[in-house]
């Protein structure tokens, strides 16, 4: 056979083998991605101690029947196929759980020399709740270092009606195993306005953050818009500010107003306020406290509390406010 024909034949035969090999390869678009257990690893969250209700990814090399996600039960235990007893996982890090699972498989005569990896897929044992006067109350899982400001940002920040303090309740376990709760008071103004770093505390699993709603003050009598208004405990509310919220005085209003307040013992107090002098800046403005009632009588004299309630406040609030008035 001539040399050129032999070379041509060999070249065509090579192309035939290449095309045959390509035809036998599966289309990549038809191949399903391998499961995490087949890959031999799971996507892991930042490492924290395992707790009840967490989802653990367990992978045993060359043993897909033993690999997969496992939920920790309420007692902190997990169960694996082919093992009779449960395995304690709560309180361990994933790296500490791996030899525990391997030893259990050996003792159970399941495998001779297992290679085990474990990771955290989902935390459910590290909740932090943010409630009260925030824009988006929520509960989230702490899987990495988180501060109080971080939690408030997750909740969309505090609302305008927030009170003067933020309450953070910590749940701790003492040496006897009992849960003990302690509450820490954080001044809102110092935390946010002053940006005091000592108040931006580090949160722990189980912490509860409560931003109390500011309480109300009541402005009644000869004002243009009597009613209940949130007291600005965050920055303070004075008599003049309360009158501004009530859209000012009427032309017939008296120059002396009265603050009705309960003292620490529950006794009722009547505090006269010289409105005329305050407006003319001849007397200092008077601060109000939560649940104070500022009553502005008309020039004809003081009306009774019953009359004020009937004509100036809604019936829903009447019963609550009625007891605070002093005749």
C-alpha positions as CSV (number, residue, x, y, z in Angstrom):
1,X,0.0,0.0,0.0
2,X,1.4,3.4,-0.8
3,X,2.8,5.4,2.1
4,X,0.3,8.3,1.6
5,X,-2.7,6.0,1.7
6,X,-1.5,4.5,5.0
7,X,-1.1,7.9,6.6
8,X,-4.6,9.0,5.3
9,X,-6.2,5.8,6.7
10,X,-4.6,6.3,10.1
11,X,-5.7,9.9,10.3
12,X,-9.3,9.0,9.4
13,X,-9.3,6.1,11.9
14,X,-8.1,8.5,14.7
15,X,-11.0,10.9,14.0
16,X,-13.4,8.0,14.1
17,X,-12.2,7.0,17.6
18,X,-12.4,10.6,18.9
19,X,-16.0,11.0,17.6
20,X,-17.0,7.6,19.1
21,X,-15.6,8.6,22.6
22,X,-17.4,12.0,22.5
23,X,-20.7,10.2,21.6
24,X,-20.4,8.0,24.6
25,X,-20.0,10.9,27.1
26,X,-23.2,12.1,28.7
27,X,-24.6,15.6,28.1
28,X,-23.5,17.8,31.0
29,X,-26.9,19.5,31.0
30,X,-28.5,16.2,31.9
31,X,-26.3,15.4,34.9
32,X,-27.9,16.2,38.3
33,X,-25.6,17.9,40.7
34,X,-24.4,15.6,43.5
35,X,-26.0,15.7,46.9
36,X,-24.1,17.1,49.7
37,X,-23.6,13.7,51.2
38,X,-22.1,12.5,47.9
39,X,-19.8,15.4,47.9
40,X,-18.5,14.5,51.3
41,X,-19.1,17.9,52.9
42,X,-21.8,20.4,53.8
43,X,-22.0,24.2,53.6
44,X,-21.1,25.2,57.2
45,X,-22.1,28.2,59.2
46,X,-19.7,29.9,61.6
47,X,-18.7,27.4,64.3
48,X,-20.6,27.7,67.6
49,X,-21.4,25.0,70.1
50,X,-24.2,22.7,68.9
51,X,-27.6,23.1,70.7
52,X,-31.1,21.6,70.6
53,X,-33.0,21.8,67.3
54,X,-29.8,22.7,65.3
55,X,-29.4,21.0,61.9
56,X,-26.1,19.1,61.6
57,X,-24.5,17.9,58.4
58,X,-22.9,14.5,58.9
59,X,-20.7,12.9,56.1
60,X,-19.2,9.5,56.4
61,X,-16.6,8.7,53.7
62,X,-17.8,6.1,51.2
63,X,-21.0,5.5,53.2
64,X,-23.9,7.6,51.7
65,X,-26.4,5.6,53.7
66,X,-24.9,7.1,56.9
67,X,-24.5,10.6,55.5
68,X,-27.0,13.4,55.5
69,X,-28.5,16.2,57.5
70,X,-29.5,15.3,61.1
71,X,-31.7,17.4,63.4
72,X,-30.6,17.6,67.1
73,X,-33.6,16.8,69.3
74,X,-34.8,18.8,72.3
75,X,-32.5,16.7,74.6
76,X,-29.4,17.5,72.5
77,X,-29.2,14.1,71.0
78,X,-28.9,12.9,67.4
79,X,-29.6,9.5,65.8
80,X,-27.9,7.9,62.9
81,X,-29.0,4.9,60.7
82,X,-27.8,1.5,61.8
83,X,-27.0,2.7,65.4
84,X,-29.3,1.6,68.2
85,X,-28.6,4.4,70.6
86,X,-28.5,8.2,70.3
87,X,-25.4,10.3,70.3
88,X,-25.1,13.4,72.5
89,X,-24.3,16.4,70.3
90,X,-25.4,19.4,72.4
91,X,-22.6,21.5,73.8
92,X,-20.0,20.1,71.3
93,X,-18.3,21.8,68.4
94,X,-18.5,20.0,65.1
95,X,-14.9,19.0,65.3
96,X,-15.6,17.4,68.7
97,X,-18.6,15.6,67.4
98,X,-16.7,13.9,64.6
99,X,-14.7,11.5,66.7
100,X,-17.8,10.8,68.9
101,X,-19.7,9.6,65.8
102,X,-16.7,7.6,64.5
103,X,-16.4,5.8,67.9
104,X,-20.1,5.1,67.9
105,X,-19.9,3.5,64.4
106,X,-17.0,1.4,65.5
107,X,-18.6,0.2,68.7
108,X,-21.8,-0.6,66.9
109,X,-19.9,-2.8,64.4
110,X,-21.1,-0.7,61.5
111,X,-17.7,0.4,60.1
112,X,-14.1,-0.6,61.0
113,X,-12.3,2.7,60.4
114,X,-14.8,5.4,59.5
115,X,-13.8,8.9,58.3
116,X,-16.4,11.4,59.6
117,X,-16.9,15.1,59.0
118,X,-19.6,17.3,60.7
119,X,-20.7,20.8,60.2
120,X,-23.5,23.2,61.2
121,X,-26.2,23.6,58.4
122,X,-28.7,25.6,60.4
123,X,-28.8,27.1,63.9
124,X,-32.1,27.0,65.9
125,X,-30.6,27.0,69.4
126,X,-29.2,30.5,69.4
127,X,-32.2,32.9,69.2
128,X,-32.2,36.6,69.9
129,X,-35.5,38.4,70.0
130,X,-36.1,42.2,69.4
131,X,-39.5,43.4,70.6
132,X,-41.4,46.6,71.5
133,X,-40.9,50.0,69.9
134,X,-38.9,48.9,66.8
135,X,-40.0,49.1,63.2
136,X,-39.7,45.3,62.5
137,X,-39.8,43.1,65.6
138,X,-38.1,39.8,64.9
139,X,-36.3,36.7,66.2
140,X,-33.0,35.7,64.6
141,X,-30.2,33.2,65.2
142,X,-26.8,34.4,66.5
143,X,-24.2,32.5,64.5
144,X,-21.4,35.1,64.7
145,X,-20.5,38.0,67.0
146,X,-23.5,40.4,67.2
147,X,-23.9,43.6,69.2
148,X,-27.0,45.4,70.5
149,X,-26.7,48.0,67.7
150,X,-26.5,45.2,65.1
151,X,-29.8,43.7,66.5
152,X,-31.6,47.1,66.5
153,X,-30.4,47.6,62.9
154,X,-31.9,44.2,61.9
155,X,-35.2,45.4,63.5
156,X,-35.1,48.5,61.3
157,X,-34.2,50.8,64.3
158,X,-36.4,52.2,67.1
159,X,-39.6,54.1,66.5
160,X,-40.3,57.7,67.5
161,X,-42.4,56.5,70.4
162,X,-39.5,54.6,72.1
163,X,-39.0,55.1,75.8
164,X,-35.8,56.3,77.5
165,X,-34.3,52.8,78.1
166,X,-33.7,49.5,76.3
167,X,-34.0,46.4,78.4
168,X,-31.8,43.4,77.5
169,X,-32.6,40.2,79.4
170,X,-29.8,37.5,79.6
171,X,-30.5,33.9,80.4
172,X,-27.6,32.2,82.1
173,X,-27.2,28.7,83.5
174,X,-25.7,28.6,87.0
175,X,-23.5,25.8,88.4
176,X,-26.5,23.8,89.5
177,X,-27.8,23.8,85.9
178,X,-30.7,26.2,86.7
179,X,-31.6,29.0,84.3
180,X,-31.1,32.5,85.8
181,X,-32.3,35.6,84.1
182,X,-30.8,39.1,84.6
183,X,-32.0,42.3,82.9
184,X,-29.6,45.0,81.9
185,X,-30.9,48.6,81.4
186,X,-29.3,50.5,78.5
187,X,-30.1,54.3,78.2
188,X,-31.3,54.8,74.7
189,X,-30.0,58.3,74.3
190,X,-26.4,57.4,75.5
191,X,-26.4,54.3,73.2
192,X,-27.5,56.0,70.0
193,X,-26.8,59.8,70.3
194,X,-23.6,59.6,72.4
195,X,-22.5,56.3,70.7
196,X,-21.1,55.0,74.0
197,X,-19.2,51.9,73.0
198,X,-19.5,50.4,76.5
199,X,-23.3,50.3,76.1
200,X,-23.1,48.5,72.7
201,X,-23.0,45.1,74.5
202,X,-22.2,41.8,72.9
203,X,-25.3,39.6,72.6
204,X,-25.5,35.9,73.5
205,X,-27.9,33.1,72.6
206,X,-31.2,33.5,74.3
207,X,-31.0,37.2,74.9
208,X,-34.3,39.2,74.7
209,X,-34.2,42.9,73.7
210,X,-37.2,45.0,74.7
211,X,-37.6,48.6,73.6
212,X,-40.5,49.9,75.8
213,X,-43.1,52.2,74.3
214,X,-43.1,55.7,75.7
215,X,-46.0,56.4,78.1
216,X,-48.5,59.1,77.5
217,X,-49.2,62.5,78.9
218,X,-52.7,64.1,78.8
219,X,-53.5,67.7,77.9
220,X,-57.1,68.7,78.7
221,X,-59.2,71.8,79.0
222,X,-59.0,75.0,77.0
223,X,-56.5,73.9,74.3
224,X,-57.2,73.5,70.6
225,X,-56.6,69.8,70.4
226,X,-57.0,68.0,73.8
227,X,-55.9,64.4,74.0
228,X,-53.2,61.9,74.9
229,X,-49.7,62.3,73.6
230,X,-46.6,60.1,73.9
231,X,-44.2,61.7,76.4
232,X,-40.8,62.2,74.8
233,X,-38.9,60.4,77.6
234,X,-36.0,60.0,75.1
235,X,-35.5,63.8,75.2
236,X,-37.9,65.1,77.8
237,X,-41.3,66.8,77.5
238,X,-42.2,70.2,79.1
239,X,-45.4,72.1,79.5
240,X,-44.8,74.3,76.5
241,X,-44.0,71.2,74.4
242,X,-47.2,69.6,75.5
243,X,-49.2,72.7,74.6
244,X,-47.6,72.7,71.2
245,X,-48.7,69.1,70.7
246,X,-52.2,70.2,71.7
247,X,-51.9,73.0,69.0
248,X,-51.9,75.8,71.6
249,X,-54.3,77.6,73.9
250,X,-57.7,78.9,73.1
251,X,-58.4,82.7,73.5
252,X,-60.4,81.9,76.7
253,X,-57.8,79.9,78.5
254,X,-56.7,80.8,82.0
255,X,-53.2,82.0,82.8
256,X,-52.8,79.3,85.4
257,X,-52.8,75.6,84.6
258,X,-52.6,72.5,86.8
259,X,-50.6,69.3,86.6
260,X,-52.2,66.3,88.2
261,X,-49.7,63.7,89.2
262,X,-49.3,60.7,91.6
263,X,-46.2,60.6,93.8
264,X,-44.2,57.5,94.8
265,X,-46.7,56.5,97.4
266,X,-49.7,56.8,95.1
267,X,-51.0,60.0,96.6
268,X,-52.5,62.5,94.2
269,X,-50.9,65.9,93.7
270,X,-52.1,69.1,92.2
271,X,-49.2,71.3,90.9
272,X,-50.1,74.9,89.7
273,X,-48.3,76.2,86.7
274,X,-48.0,79.9,85.9
275,X,-48.6,79.7,82.1
276,X,-48.6,83.4,81.6
277,X,-45.1,83.8,83.2
278,X,-43.8,80.7,81.3
279,X,-45.0,82.1,78.0
280,X,-43.4,85.5,78.7
281,X,-40.2,83.7,79.8
282,X,-40.5,85.1,83.3
283,X,-40.7,81.6,84.8
284,X,-38.8,78.4,83.7
285,X,-40.6,75.8,81.7
286,X,-41.9,72.8,83.8
287,X,-41.0,69.2,82.8
288,X,-43.7,66.7,82.7
289,X,-43.6,63.0,83.7
290,X,-45.3,60.0,82.1
291,X,-49.1,59.8,83.0
292,X,-49.2,63.5,84.0
293,X,-52.4,65.4,83.2
294,X,-52.0,69.0,82.2
295,X,-55.3,70.8,82.7
296,X,-55.8,74.3,81.3
297,X,-59.0,75.9,82.8
298,X,-61.0,78.6,81.1
299,X,-61.3,82.2,82.4
300,X,-64.6,81.2,84.0
301,X,-62.8,79.0,86.6
302,X,-61.9,75.4,87.0
303,X,-64.4,72.9,85.7
304,X,-64.8,69.5,87.4
305,X,-62.9,66.5,86.3
306,X,-66.1,64.8,85.3
307,X,-67.0,67.6,82.9
308,X,-63.5,67.5,81.4
309,X,-63.7,63.8,80.8
310,X,-67.2,64.0,79.2
311,X,-66.3,66.8,76.8
312,X,-62.6,66.5,75.9
313,X,-61.4,62.8,76.0
314,X,-62.6,59.6,74.3
315,X,-64.8,57.3,76.3
316,X,-62.2,54.5,76.1
317,X,-59.7,56.5,78.1
318,X,-62.1,58.1,80.5
319,X,-62.1,55.4,83.1
320,X,-58.3,55.3,83.2
321,X,-57.9,59.1,83.5
322,X,-60.8,59.8,85.8
323,X,-59.1,58.4,88.9
324,X,-56.1,60.7,88.4
325,X,-58.0,63.9,88.7
326,X,-58.3,65.8,91.9
327,X,-61.4,67.9,92.5
